[in-house]
Amino acid sequence: MVDSQFDTAVAAYESSMEEMPFREHVEAYSFLNAVGEVAGRNVLDLGCGSGLYARRLRRAGAARAVGMDESAAMVEHARRREEREGLGVEYLAANAADPTAGELPDIAGSFDVVTAVYVLPYAPSQDALQGFCATARRALRATGGRFVAAVLNPEFSTDPQWYRGYGMLLSSQESPEEGTPGHLRAWVGPEVLDLDFFRWSTAAHEQALEAAGFDGVSWIRPTVSDEGRARYGDAFWANYLDCPHALIIDAHASPEAVPDSPASTAEDTSAAPHQ
């Protein structure tokens, strides 16, 4: 498997929920609220990293929780934790940007909900962006389901100090081009996390989702938990809430609208278009 920029970030990623207040009190609070009730449902977490959300979804009652990540180091760490904790979370090393990942055994058509936290911003091309969405749709049941994803806000602040109080510095070229590169530097306790990302517009996200078989796409702005407001005060959160660096997408899968696999498309190019 190709090395991932996340292979060396395991320690920082694992501790970031405790070290960065916005992750628990804004990100996790808002994201899990958007996901909603998972008791008795099968959930796949794309780009699961060290398993932070896969574990939380399992503890919230998911009947089956599976984490998929391209980083072998992240998956290895998550599996070691699973051996110790015995939550019943499964982990799979695979690149979710490759739409065939959604066709793997025990993945295809197996899930009620697919989640992804900061995964789509790492798509380096529109094909990869659509690949993530196609993987999500193929993993969902043919009858439908939901894809809930925390993504980079297409209109995040380009003021280099805007998110510094939350432990982050985001920088990006000023360019209207889709997929413009950017960089995230995050201070996680003693660790410094440096990651490259790509900027995609609202339209690019929605086009990728539609092509993969999703409709009814909603964009959700994050909010702060009561505990976060009480602990840090409203003034602390003002900048972030005014222009958050991330938004949440809630996309509903169209029943039966599962994208053709690359193999089947290549085998039969004469097939009539879907109505």
PATOR-213550 format. One record per residue (C-alpha): chain; y, x, z negated; residue in one letter; residue number from 1. Coordinates in Angstrom, 1 decimal, decimal comma. Example, Ala and Ser with C-alpha at 12.3 -4.5 7.8 and 13.67 -1.06 7.14 Angstrom:
PATOR-213550
chaine = A	c2 = -4,5	c1 = 12,3	c3 = -7,8	residu = a	num = 1
chaine = A	c2 = -1,1	c1 = 13,7	c3 = -7,1	residu = s	num = 2
This chain:
PATOR-213550
chaine = A	c2 = 0,0	c1 = 0,0	c3 = 0,0	residu = m	num = 1
chaine = A	c2 = 3,5	c1 = 1,2	c3 = 0,8	residu = v	num = 2
chaine = A	c2 = 5,5	c1 = 2,5	c3 = -2,1	residu = d	num = 3
chaine = A	c2 = 7,9	c1 = 0,0	c3 = -3,5	residu = s	num = 4
chaine = A	c2 = 11,4	c1 = 0,8	c3 = -4,9	residu = q	num = 5
chaine = A	c2 = 10,2	c1 = -1,1	c3 = -8,0	residu = f	num = 6
chaine = A	c2 = 7,3	c1 = 1,3	c3 = -8,7	residu = d	num = 7
chaine = A	c2 = 9,5	c1 = 3,4	c3 = -11,0	residu = t	num = 8
chaine = A	c2 = 11,3	c1 = 0,4	c3 = -12,5	residu = a	num = 9
chaine = A	c2 = 8,6	c1 = -1,0	c3 = -14,7	residu = v	num = 10
chaine = A	c2 = 10,0	c1 = 0,0	c3 = -18,1	residu = a	num = 11
chaine = A	c2 = 13,5	c1 = -1,2	c3 = -17,3	residu = a	num = 12
chaine = A	c2 = 12,4	c1 = -4,4	c3 = -15,7	residu = y	num = 13
chaine = A	c2 = 10,1	c1 = -5,2	c3 = -18,7	residu = e	num = 14
chaine = A	c2 = 12,9	c1 = -4,6	c3 = -21,3	residu = s	num = 15
chaine = A	c2 = 15,7	c1 = -6,2	c3 = -19,3	residu = s	num = 16
chaine = A	c2 = 15,1	c1 = -9,7	c3 = -20,7	residu = m	num = 17
chaine = A	c2 = 15,9	c1 = -8,4	c3 = -24,2	residu = e	num = 18
chaine = A	c2 = 18,5	c1 = -5,8	c3 = -23,3	residu = e	num = 19
chaine = A	c2 = 20,6	c1 = -8,0	c3 = -20,9	residu = m	num = 20
chaine = A	c2 = 21,8	c1 = -11,2	c3 = -22,6	residu = p	num = 21
chaine = A	c2 = 22,5	c1 = -13,0	c3 = -19,3	residu = f	num = 22
chaine = A	c2 = 18,8	c1 = -12,7	c3 = -18,2	residu = r	num = 23
chaine = A	c2 = 17,6	c1 = -14,8	c3 = -21,1	residu = e	num = 24
chaine = A	c2 = 20,5	c1 = -17,1	c3 = -21,8	residu = h	num = 25
chaine = A	c2 = 21,6	c1 = -17,7	c3 = -18,1	residu = v	num = 26
chaine = A	c2 = 18,9	c1 = -16,6	c3 = -15,7	residu = e	num = 27
chaine = A	c2 = 15,8	c1 = -17,7	c3 = -17,5	residu = a	num = 28
chaine = A	c2 = 17,4	c1 = -20,7	c3 = -19,1	residu = y	num = 29
chaine = A	c2 = 18,7	c1 = -22,0	c3 = -15,7	residu = s	num = 30
chaine = A	c2 = 15,6	c1 = -21,0	c3 = -13,7	residu = f	num = 31
chaine = A	c2 = 13,0	c1 = -22,6	c3 = -16,0	residu = l	num = 32
chaine = A	c2 = 15,1	c1 = -25,7	c3 = -16,2	residu = n	num = 33
chaine = A	c2 = 15,1	c1 = -25,9	c3 = -12,5	residu = a	num = 34
chaine = A	c2 = 11,4	c1 = -25,4	c3 = -12,3	residu = v	num = 35
chaine = A	c2 = 10,9	c1 = -28,2	c3 = -14,8	residu = g	num = 36
chaine = A	c2 = 7,5	c1 = -29,4	c3 = -16,2	residu = e	num = 37
chaine = A	c2 = 4,6	c1 = -27,2	c3 = -15,2	residu = v	num = 38
chaine = A	c2 = 1,9	c1 = -28,5	c3 = -17,6	residu = a	num = 39
chaine = A	c2 = -1,3	c1 = -29,0	c3 = -15,7	residu = g	num = 40
chaine = A	c2 = 0,0	c1 = -27,6	c3 = -12,5	residu = r	num = 41
chaine = A	c2 = -0,8	c1 = -24,5	c3 = -10,5	residu = n	num = 42
chaine = A	c2 = 2,1	c1 = -22,1	c3 = -10,1	residu = v	num = 43
chaine = A	c2 = 2,4	c1 = -18,9	c3 = -7,9	residu = l	num = 44
chaine = A	c2 = 5,2	c1 = -16,5	c3 = -8,8	residu = d	num = 45
chaine = A	c2 = 6,2	c1 = -14,3	c3 = -5,8	residu = l	num = 46
chaine = A	c2 = 7,5	c1 = -10,9	c3 = -6,6	residu = g	num = 47
chaine = A	c2 = 6,3	c1 = -11,3	c3 = -10,1	residu = c	num = 48
chaine = A	c2 = 7,2	c1 = -7,8	c3 = -11,2	residu = g	num = 49
chaine = A	c2 = 5,7	c1 = -7,0	c3 = -14,6	residu = s	num = 50
chaine = A	c2 = 4,8	c1 = -10,6	c3 = -15,1	residu = g	num = 51
chaine = A	c2 = 7,7	c1 = -11,9	c3 = -17,1	residu = l	num = 52
chaine = A	c2 = 7,9	c1 = -15,3	c3 = -15,5	residu = y	num = 53
chaine = A	c2 = 4,2	c1 = -15,7	c3 = -14,7	residu = a	num = 54
chaine = A	c2 = 3,5	c1 = -15,3	c3 = -18,4	residu = r	num = 55
chaine = A	c2 = 6,2	c1 = -17,8	c3 = -19,4	residu = r	num = 56
chaine = A	c2 = 4,9	c1 = -20,3	c3 = -16,9	residu = l	num = 57
chaine = A	c2 = 1,4	c1 = -20,0	c3 = -18,2	residu = r	num = 58
chaine = A	c2 = 2,6	c1 = -20,4	c3 = -21,8	residu = r	num = 59
chaine = A	c2 = 4,5	c1 = -23,5	c3 = -20,7	residu = a	num = 60
chaine = A	c2 = 1,2	c1 = -25,1	c3 = -19,8	residu = g	num = 61
chaine = A	c2 = 0,5	c1 = -24,1	c3 = -16,2	residu = a	num = 62
chaine = A	c2 = -3,1	c1 = -24,8	c3 = -15,5	residu = a	num = 63
chaine = A	c2 = -3,2	c1 = -21,7	c3 = -13,2	residu = r	num = 64
chaine = A	c2 = -0,6	c1 = -19,0	c3 = -13,1	residu = a	num = 65
chaine = A	c2 = -0,8	c1 = -16,3	c3 = -10,4	residu = v	num = 66
chaine = A	c2 = 1,7	c1 = -13,4	c3 = -9,9	residu = g	num = 67
chaine = A	c2 = 2,0	c1 = -11,6	c3 = -6,6	residu = m	num = 68
chaine = A	c2 = 3,9	c1 = -8,4	c3 = -6,1	residu = d	num = 69
chaine = A	c2 = 4,0	c1 = -5,6	c3 = -3,5	residu = e	num = 70
chaine = A	c2 = 4,5	c1 = -3,0	c3 = -6,2	residu = s	num = 71
chaine = A	c2 = 1,1	c1 = -1,6	c3 = -7,3	residu = a	num = 72
chaine = A	c2 = 2,7	c1 = -0,2	c3 = -10,4	residu = a	num = 73
chaine = A	c2 = 4,1	c1 = -3,5	c3 = -11,4	residu = m	num = 74
chaine = A	c2 = 0,8	c1 = -5,3	c3 = -10,8	residu = v	num = 75
chaine = A	c2 = -1,1	c1 = -2,6	c3 = -12,8	residu = e	num = 76
chaine = A	c2 = 1,3	c1 = -3,0	c3 = -15,7	residu = h	num = 77
chaine = A	c2 = 1,0	c1 = -6,8	c3 = -15,6	residu = a	num = 78
chaine = A	c2 = -2,8	c1 = -6,6	c3 = -15,5	residu = r	num = 79
chaine = A	c2 = -2,9	c1 = -4,2	c3 = -18,5	residu = r	num = 80
chaine = A	c2 = -0,8	c1 = -6,7	c3 = -20,5	residu = r	num = 81
chaine = A	c2 = -3,1	c1 = -9,5	c3 = -19,5	residu = e	num = 82
chaine = A	c2 = -6,1	c1 = -7,5	c3 = -20,7	residu = e	num = 83
chaine = A	c2 = -4,4	c1 = -7,3	c3 = -24,1	residu = r	num = 84
chaine = A	c2 = -3,0	c1 = -10,8	c3 = -24,3	residu = e	num = 85
chaine = A	c2 = -5,6	c1 = -12,8	c3 = -22,6	residu = g	num = 86
chaine = A	c2 = -3,2	c1 = -15,5	c3 = -21,3	residu = l	num = 87
chaine = A	c2 = -5,3	c1 = -16,2	c3 = -18,2	residu = g	num = 88
chaine = A	c2 = -2,7	c1 = -15,1	c3 = -15,7	residu = v	num = 89
chaine = A	c2 = -4,0	c1 = -13,6	c3 = -12,4	residu = e	num = 90
chaine = A	c2 = -2,2	c1 = -10,9	c3 = -10,6	residu = y	num = 91
chaine = A	c2 = -2,4	c1 = -9,9	c3 = -6,9	residu = l	num = 92
chaine = A	c2 = -1,0	c1 = -6,9	c3 = -5,2	residu = a	num = 93
chaine = A	c2 = 0,3	c1 = -8,2	c3 = -1,8	residu = a	num = 94
chaine = A	c2 = 3,5	c1 = -8,2	c3 = 0,2	residu = n	num = 95
chaine = A	c2 = 4,8	c1 = -11,8	c3 = 0,2	residu = a	num = 96
chaine = A	c2 = 7,1	c1 = -11,0	c3 = 3,1	residu = a	num = 97
chaine = A	c2 = 4,0	c1 = -10,9	c3 = 5,2	residu = d	num = 98
chaine = A	c2 = 3,3	c1 = -14,6	c3 = 5,9	residu = p	num = 99
chaine = A	c2 = -0,5	c1 = -13,8	c3 = 6,0	residu = t	num = 100
chaine = A	c2 = -0,2	c1 = -13,3	c3 = 2,2	residu = a	num = 101
chaine = A	c2 = -0,1	c1 = -17,1	c3 = 2,0	residu = g	num = 102
chaine = A	c2 = -3,5	c1 = -17,3	c3 = 3,7	residu = e	num = 103
chaine = A	c2 = -5,4	c1 = -15,1	c3 = 1,2	residu = l	num = 104
chaine = A	c2 = -8,4	c1 = -16,6	c3 = -0,5	residu = p	num = 105
chaine = A	c2 = -7,6	c1 = -18,8	c3 = -3,5	residu = d	num = 106
chaine = A	c2 = -3,9	c1 = -18,7	c3 = -2,5	residu = i	num = 107
chaine = A	c2 = -3,7	c1 = -20,9	c3 = 0,7	residu = a	num = 108
chaine = A	c2 = -3,0	c1 = -24,5	c3 = -0,1	residu = g	num = 109
chaine = A	c2 = -3,7	c1 = -24,0	c3 = -3,9	residu = s	num = 110
chaine = A	c2 = -0,4	c1 = -24,5	c3 = -5,6	residu = f	num = 111
chaine = A	c2 = 1,9	c1 = -27,2	c3 = -6,8	residu = d	num = 112
chaine = A	c2 = 4,9	c1 = -25,0	c3 = -7,4	residu = v	num = 113
chaine = A	c2 = 5,9	c1 = -21,5	c3 = -6,0	residu = v	num = 114
chaine = A	c2 = 8,6	c1 = -19,5	c3 = -7,8	residu = t	num = 115
chaine = A	c2 = 10,5	c1 = -16,4	c3 = -6,9	residu = a	num = 116
chaine = A	c2 = 13,2	c1 = -14,6	c3 = -9,0	residu = v	num = 117
chaine = A	c2 = 15,3	c1 = -12,1	c3 = -7,0	residu = y	num = 118
chaine = A	c2 = 12,8	c1 = -11,7	c3 = -4,2	residu = v	num = 119
chaine = A	c2 = 14,5	c1 = -13,1	c3 = -1,1	residu = l	num = 120
chaine = A	c2 = 17,5	c1 = -10,7	c3 = -1,5	residu = p	num = 121
chaine = A	c2 = 15,0	c1 = -7,8	c3 = -0,8	residu = y	num = 122
chaine = A	c2 = 14,2	c1 = -9,1	c3 = 2,7	residu = a	num = 123
chaine = A	c2 = 15,4	c1 = -6,4	c3 = 5,0	residu = p	num = 124
chaine = A	c2 = 15,3	c1 = -8,6	c3 = 8,1	residu = s	num = 125
chaine = A	c2 = 15,4	c1 = -12,3	c3 = 9,0	residu = q	num = 126
chaine = A	c2 = 11,7	c1 = -12,1	c3 = 9,9	residu = d	num = 127
chaine = A	c2 = 11,0	c1 = -10,9	c3 = 6,3	residu = a	num = 128
chaine = A	c2 = 13,2	c1 = -13,6	c3 = 4,9	residu = l	num = 129
chaine = A	c2 = 11,3	c1 = -16,2	c3 = 6,8	residu = q	num = 130
chaine = A	c2 = 8,0	c1 = -14,4	c3 = 5,9	residu = g	num = 131
chaine = A	c2 = 8,7	c1 = -15,0	c3 = 2,2	residu = f	num = 132
chaine = A	c2 = 9,4	c1 = -18,7	c3 = 2,8	residu = c	num = 133
chaine = A	c2 = 6,3	c1 = -19,0	c3 = 5,0	residu = a	num = 134
chaine = A	c2 = 4,1	c1 = -17,4	c3 = 2,3	residu = t	num = 135
chaine = A	c2 = 5,5	c1 = -19,9	c3 = -0,2	residu = a	num = 136
chaine = A	c2 = 4,8	c1 = -22,9	c3 = 2,1	residu = r	num = 137
chaine = A	c2 = 1,3	c1 = -21,7	c3 = 2,9	residu = r	num = 138
chaine = A	c2 = 0,5	c1 = -21,3	c3 = -0,7	residu = a	num = 139
chaine = A	c2 = 1,6	c1 = -24,8	c3 = -1,5	residu = l	num = 140
chaine = A	c2 = -0,7	c1 = -27,8	c3 = -1,0	residu = r	num = 141
chaine = A	c2 = -0,6	c1 = -29,4	c3 = 2,5	residu = a	num = 142
chaine = A	c2 = 0,6	c1 = -32,6	c3 = 0,8	residu = t	num = 143
chaine = A	c2 = 3,8	c1 = -30,8	c3 = -0,4	residu = g	num = 144
chaine = A	c2 = 5,2	c1 = -29,1	c3 = -3,4	residu = g	num = 145
chaine = A	c2 = 8,3	c1 = -27,1	c3 = -4,4	residu = r	num = 146
chaine = A	c2 = 9,6	c1 = -23,6	c3 = -3,9	residu = f	num = 147
chaine = A	c2 = 12,1	c1 = -22,7	c3 = -6,6	residu = v	num = 148
chaine = A	c2 = 13,8	c1 = -19,3	c3 = -6,1	residu = a	num = 149
chaine = A	c2 = 16,6	c1 = -17,4	c3 = -7,8	residu = a	num = 150
chaine = A	c2 = 18,5	c1 = -15,7	c3 = -5,0	residu = v	num = 151
chaine = A	c2 = 21,6	c1 = -13,6	c3 = -4,6	residu = l	num = 152
chaine = A	c2 = 24,7	c1 = -15,8	c3 = -4,4	residu = n	num = 153
chaine = A	c2 = 25,9	c1 = -15,5	c3 = -0,8	residu = p	num = 154
chaine = A	c2 = 29,4	c1 = -15,5	c3 = -2,2	residu = e	num = 155
chaine = A	c2 = 29,0	c1 = -13,1	c3 = -5,1	residu = f	num = 156
chaine = A	c2 = 32,1	c1 = -11,3	c3 = -6,3	residu = s	num = 157
chaine = A	c2 = 32,8	c1 = -8,0	c3 = -4,5	residu = t	num = 158
chaine = A	c2 = 35,0	c1 = -6,9	c3 = -7,4	residu = d	num = 159
chaine = A	c2 = 33,0	c1 = -3,9	c3 = -8,6	residu = p	num = 160
chaine = A	c2 = 33,8	c1 = -4,7	c3 = -12,3	residu = q	num = 161
chaine = A	c2 = 33,2	c1 = -8,5	c3 = -12,1	residu = w	num = 162
chaine = A	c2 = 29,6	c1 = -8,2	c3 = -13,6	residu = y	num = 163
chaine = A	c2 = 30,0	c1 = -5,0	c3 = -15,5	residu = r	num = 164
chaine = A	c2 = 30,2	c1 = -6,9	c3 = -18,8	residu = g	num = 165
chaine = A	c2 = 26,8	c1 = -8,3	c3 = -18,1	residu = y	num = 166
chaine = A	c2 = 25,3	c1 = -4,9	c3 = -17,5	residu = g	num = 167
chaine = A	c2 = 25,4	c1 = -4,9	c3 = -13,7	residu = m	num = 168
chaine = A	c2 = 27,4	c1 = -3,4	c3 = -10,9	residu = l	num = 169
chaine = A	c2 = 26,9	c1 = -5,0	c3 = -7,4	residu = l	num = 170
chaine = A	c2 = 28,3	c1 = -3,2	c3 = -4,4	residu = s	num = 171
chaine = A	c2 = 28,1	c1 = -4,1	c3 = -0,7	residu = s	num = 172
chaine = A	c2 = 29,7	c1 = -3,3	c3 = 2,6	residu = q	num = 173
chaine = A	c2 = 32,3	c1 = -5,8	c3 = 3,7	residu = e	num = 174
chaine = A	c2 = 30,6	c1 = -7,2	c3 = 6,8	residu = s	num = 175
chaine = A	c2 = 29,9	c1 = -10,6	c3 = 8,2	residu = p	num = 176
chaine = A	c2 = 26,6	c1 = -9,5	c3 = 9,5	residu = e	num = 177
chaine = A	c2 = 23,4	c1 = -11,1	c3 = 8,2	residu = e	num = 178
chaine = A	c2 = 21,3	c1 = -8,6	c3 = 6,2	residu = g	num = 179
chaine = A	c2 = 24,2	c1 = -6,4	c3 = 5,2	residu = t	num = 180
chaine = A	c2 = 22,9	c1 = -3,8	c3 = 2,7	residu = p	num = 181
chaine = A	c2 = 24,0	c1 = -3,8	c3 = -0,9	residu = g	num = 182
chaine = A	c2 = 23,2	c1 = -2,0	c3 = -4,1	residu = h	num = 183
chaine = A	c2 = 22,6	c1 = -3,1	c3 = -7,6	residu = l	num = 184
chaine = A	c2 = 22,9	c1 = -0,8	c3 = -10,6	residu = r	num = 185
chaine = A	c2 = 21,9	c1 = -2,3	c3 = -13,9	residu = a	num = 186
chaine = A	c2 = 22,1	c1 = -0,7	c3 = -17,4	residu = w	num = 187
chaine = A	c2 = 19,0	c1 = -1,7	c3 = -19,4	residu = v	num = 188
chaine = A	c2 = 19,3	c1 = 0,0	c3 = -22,8	residu = g	num = 189
chaine = A	c2 = 18,8	c1 = 3,7	c3 = -22,1	residu = p	num = 190
chaine = A	c2 = 17,4	c1 = 3,0	c3 = -18,6	residu = e	num = 191
chaine = A	c2 = 19,5	c1 = 2,8	c3 = -15,4	residu = v	num = 192
chaine = A	c2 = 18,0	c1 = 0,6	c3 = -12,6	residu = l	num = 193
chaine = A	c2 = 19,1	c1 = 1,3	c3 = -9,0	residu = d	num = 194
chaine = A	c2 = 17,9	c1 = -1,2	c3 = -6,4	residu = l	num = 195
chaine = A	c2 = 18,9	c1 = -1,8	c3 = -2,8	residu = d	num = 196
chaine = A	c2 = 19,2	c1 = -5,4	c3 = -1,5	residu = f	num = 197
chaine = A	c2 = 20,4	c1 = -7,3	c3 = 1,6	residu = f	num = 198
chaine = A	c2 = 22,9	c1 = -10,1	c3 = 1,8	residu = r	num = 199
chaine = A	c2 = 21,9	c1 = -13,4	c3 = 3,5	residu = w	num = 200
chaine = A	c2 = 24,2	c1 = -16,4	c3 = 4,0	residu = s	num = 201
chaine = A	c2 = 23,5	c1 = -19,9	c3 = 2,8	residu = t	num = 202
chaine = A	c2 = 22,7	c1 = -20,8	c3 = 6,4	residu = a	num = 203
chaine = A	c2 = 20,2	c1 = -18,0	c3 = 6,8	residu = a	num = 204
chaine = A	c2 = 18,3	c1 = -19,1	c3 = 3,7	residu = h	num = 205
chaine = A	c2 = 18,2	c1 = -22,7	c3 = 4,8	residu = e	num = 206
chaine = A	c2 = 17,1	c1 = -21,8	c3 = 8,4	residu = q	num = 207
chaine = A	c2 = 14,3	c1 = -19,6	c3 = 7,0	residu = a	num = 208
chaine = A	c2 = 13,2	c1 = -22,4	c3 = 4,6	residu = l	num = 209
chaine = A	c2 = 13,3	c1 = -25,1	c3 = 7,4	residu = e	num = 210
chaine = A	c2 = 11,3	c1 = -22,9	c3 = 9,8	residu = a	num = 211
chaine = A	c2 = 8,7	c1 = -22,5	c3 = 7,0	residu = a	num = 212
chaine = A	c2 = 8,4	c1 = -26,2	c3 = 6,5	residu = g	num = 213
chaine = A	c2 = 10,8	c1 = -27,0	c3 = 3,7	residu = f	num = 214
chaine = A	c2 = 13,5	c1 = -29,7	c3 = 3,6	residu = d	num = 215
chaine = A	c2 = 15,7	c1 = -31,3	c3 = 0,9	residu = g	num = 216
chaine = A	c2 = 17,1	c1 = -27,9	c3 = -0,1	residu = v	num = 217
chaine = A	c2 = 19,3	c1 = -27,9	c3 = -3,2	residu = s	num = 218
chaine = A	c2 = 21,5	c1 = -25,1	c3 = -4,5	residu = w	num = 219
chaine = A	c2 = 21,9	c1 = -25,0	c3 = -8,3	residu = i	num = 220
chaine = A	c2 = 24,6	c1 = -23,1	c3 = -10,2	residu = r	num = 221
chaine = A	c2 = 23,4	c1 = -21,4	c3 = -13,4	residu = p	num = 222
chaine = A	c2 = 24,5	c1 = -22,6	c3 = -16,8	residu = t	num = 223
chaine = A	c2 = 24,4	c1 = -21,0	c3 = -20,3	residu = v	num = 224
chaine = A	c2 = 22,0	c1 = -22,0	c3 = -23,1	residu = s	num = 225
chaine = A	c2 = 23,5	c1 = -23,4	c3 = -26,3	residu = d	num = 226
chaine = A	c2 = 22,1	c1 = -20,3	c3 = -28,1	residu = e	num = 227
chaine = A	c2 = 23,9	c1 = -18,0	c3 = -25,6	residu = g	num = 228
chaine = A	c2 = 27,2	c1 = -19,8	c3 = -26,1	residu = r	num = 229
chaine = A	c2 = 26,8	c1 = -19,7	c3 = -29,9	residu = a	num = 230
chaine = A	c2 = 25,9	c1 = -16,0	c3 = -30,0	residu = r	num = 231
chaine = A	c2 = 28,4	c1 = -14,6	c3 = -27,5	residu = y	num = 232
chaine = A	c2 = 31,1	c1 = -17,2	c3 = -27,1	residu = g	num = 233
chaine = A	c2 = 32,4	c1 = -19,1	c3 = -24,1	residu = d	num = 234
chaine = A	c2 = 34,9	c1 = -16,3	c3 = -23,1	residu = a	num = 235
chaine = A	c2 = 32,0	c1 = -13,8	c3 = -22,7	residu = f	num = 236
chaine = A	c2 = 30,4	c1 = -16,0	c3 = -20,0	residu = w	num = 237
chaine = A	c2 = 33,6	c1 = -17,1	c3 = -18,2	residu = a	num = 238
chaine = A	c2 = 33,5	c1 = -14,5	c3 = -15,4	residu = n	num = 239
chaine = A	c2 = 29,8	c1 = -15,0	c3 = -14,7	residu = y	num = 240
chaine = A	c2 = 30,0	c1 = -18,8	c3 = -14,6	residu = l	num = 241
chaine = A	c2 = 33,1	c1 = -18,7	c3 = -12,4	residu = d	num = 242
chaine = A	c2 = 31,3	c1 = -16,6	c3 = -9,8	residu = c	num = 243
chaine = A	c2 = 27,6	c1 = -16,0	c3 = -10,7	residu = p	num = 244
chaine = A	c2 = 25,7	c1 = -13,2	c3 = -8,9	residu = h	num = 245
chaine = A	c2 = 22,7	c1 = -15,5	c3 = -8,4	residu = a	num = 246
chaine = A	c2 = 22,1	c1 = -19,2	c3 = -7,5	residu = l	num = 247
chaine = A	c2 = 18,9	c1 = -21,2	c3 = -7,6	residu = i	num = 248
chaine = A	c2 = 17,3	c1 = -22,8	c3 = -4,6	residu = i	num = 249
chaine = A	c2 = 15,0	c1 = -25,9	c3 = -5,1	residu = d	num = 250
chaine = A	c2 = 13,2	c1 = -26,6	c3 = -1,8	residu = a	num = 251
chaine = A	c2 = 10,7	c1 = -29,4	c3 = -1,2	residu = h	num = 252
chaine = A	c2 = 7,9	c1 = -28,8	c3 = 1,2	residu = a	num = 253
chaine = A	c2 = 7,4	c1 = -31,3	c3 = 4,0	residu = s	num = 254
chaine = A	c2 = 3,9	c1 = -32,8	c3 = 3,8	residu = p	num = 255
chaine = A	c2 = 1,6	c1 = -31,2	c3 = 6,3	residu = e	num = 256
chaine = A	c2 = 4,4	c1 = -29,0	c3 = 7,6	residu = a	num = 257
chaine = A	c2 = 2,6	c1 = -25,7	c3 = 7,1	residu = v	num = 258
chaine = A	c2 = 3,7	c1 = -23,0	c3 = 9,6	residu = p	num = 259
chaine = A	c2 = 1,2	c1 = -21,8	c3 = 12,1	residu = d	num = 260
chaine = A	c2 = -0,4	c1 = -18,5	c3 = 11,2	residu = s	num = 261
chaine = A	c2 = 0,5	c1 = -15,5	c3 = 13,5	residu = p	num = 262
chaine = A	c2 = -3,2	c1 = -15,4	c3 = 14,5	residu = a	num = 263
chaine = A	c2 = -3,4	c1 = -19,0	c3 = 15,5	residu = s	num = 264
chaine = A	c2 = -0,1	c1 = -18,8	c3 = 17,3	residu = t	num = 265
chaine = A	c2 = -1,3	c1 = -15,8	c3 = 19,3	residu = a	num = 266
chaine = A	c2 = -4,6	c1 = -17,5	c3 = 20,2	residu = e	num = 267
chaine = A	c2 = -3,1	c1 = -20,7	c3 = 21,5	residu = d	num = 268
chaine = A	c2 = 0,3	c1 = -20,5	c3 = 23,0	residu = t	num = 269
chaine = A	c2 = -0,2	c1 = -23,7	c3 = 25,0	residu = s	num = 270
chaine = A	c2 = -0,3	c1 = -26,0	c3 = 22,0	residu = a	num = 271
chaine = A	c2 = 2,1	c1 = -28,9	c3 = 22,1	residu = a	num = 272
chaine = A	c2 = 5,1	c1 = -28,5	c3 = 19,8	residu = p	num = 273
chaine = A	c2 = 5,0	c1 = -30,4	c3 = 16,5	residu = h	num = 274
chaine = A	c2 = 6,9	c1 = -33,7	c3 = 16,6	residu = q	num = 275
